[in-house]
Amino acid sequence: MHVLSTPPAFVLSQDQTLRK
């Protein structure tokens, strides 16, 4: 996960997509 310089919303959205 890229939680270095990414907005929380985008991180959460991407996290859900990856966990699908």
Beta strands, then each sheet from edge to edge (+ up, - down):
end
